[in-house]
Amino acid sequence: MSADPRQQLVQRLTALRLPQISQADIDGLAAREFVASDADAIVTATVSGAGELLRLEILTSATRGPARENVGGLVVGVVNDALDQADAARRALRPGGGDGVAKLDEITEQFGVRMDALLARLDDISRGLPG
């Protein structure tokens, strides 16, 4: 028997050790629904914020004729799109609004500046050593 997806969501968010995320925010995300469809609306998937697949709708016309060979790929793509929406909402709960890439770039730049300064100091020390 699989674990409760809502409890897994709580555990994942709690593991991040981000006290700014309240239990109410986590519960609110778990209760939200994210919907995705393919361009022709042949397949529609609805997932919860906890990552549960709640509904999967496939037009019956898609299961007949030569188009039925494409249904599997459509299902996978649409479910993944809905899960991506849920993941984006989950990231948005994090401090900084989920703008992790910009924050990572800023941290990386600061690290580079510090490392350059450290290397310059080490060069100065090295030049001052006898020998």
N, C-alpha and C positions, 0 to 999 in steps of 0.2 A: 504494500500500500504506500502510495507516495505521500510526502509531507504536504501540509496545507500551504498553498502558494502565498496566501496572505501572511502567514507566519514566516515564510522564507523571505518575503519582502521586508518584514520588520527586522529579521536577522541581518540581511544584507545592509540595510540602511544603518542599523545600530552598530554593525561591525566597522563602519566608517568613522565611528566615534565623533560624530558631529552633533553636539548637544543642541544646535540651533534648529534641528528638525524635531518638531513636536510629534507626539503620538497622534494628535488630531490631524496633522499634515499627512502622516503615513497612512492613517485610516482613510483620509479623503482621497489620497492617490489610489489606494487599493480599490476604492468604490467607483472610481472613474472608469469610463468605457472609452476605448479608442477604436475607431472604425477605419478600415481601408478597403478600397475596391480597385479592380483593374480598370483600365481606360474604358472598356466596353461594359462595365458593371456586370460581367458574367459571374464573377466571384466576389463576395463581400465577407470580410472577417471582422469580428468584434472581439477584442481582448480587454481584460481588466488591467488596471494599473499594477496589479500583482503578477501579471503575465499569464493569467488563465485565458484559454480560448473559450469564450462564452457562446459565440454563434459563428457558424460558417454557412453561408448561403451560396448555392450554386444553381444557376438557371438550368432547368431541365433540358432546355434546347442545347446546352453545351455538352450534354452527356450522349448526344446522338450525332451521328455523322462523323466526318473526318476531324472536326474540331475537338472531339473528345480526347484525342491524343495530347492536346495542349493543356487540359484541365489540371493535371497534377502540378505542372510548372506554375500555372496561375495561382493555384491554392498556396503553394509554398511562398511565392512572391508576395501575395496579398497578406498572408499571416505575418510574414517577416516585416512588411511595411507597418502593420498595426503594432507589432511588438516594438519596432523602432520608435513609434510615437510614444508608447508607454515608457521606453527607456529615456527618451528626451525629457519627458515630464519628470521622471525620477531624477535625472541629472539637474533639472531646474530647481529641485528642492535643496540642492547643495548650496553652501555659502558661495556668493558670487553669481548666483543665478544660473549656474551650470556653464559659465563661460570658461571652461577649463583650459581650452586651447590658448586663449589670450593670457590667462594666468600662467600657464606653463611657459609660454614664450617670454613673459616678463621675468619669471624666476630664472630661466635659462640665460637670459641676457645679464641679469644681476650676477649670476654665478660666473659667467665669462669675464665680466669686469673685475670681480674679486680675484679670479685665477690669474688674469693678466697682471694685476697689481702684485700678487704674490710672486709670480715669476720675475717681475722687475726687481723686487726686493732681493730675491735669491741671487739674481745676476749681480746686483750691487755687492752683496756679501761675498760672492764667489770672486769678484774682481779685487776685493780687499784682502783676500787671503794670500799669505806668502806662498811663493812657489810656482 
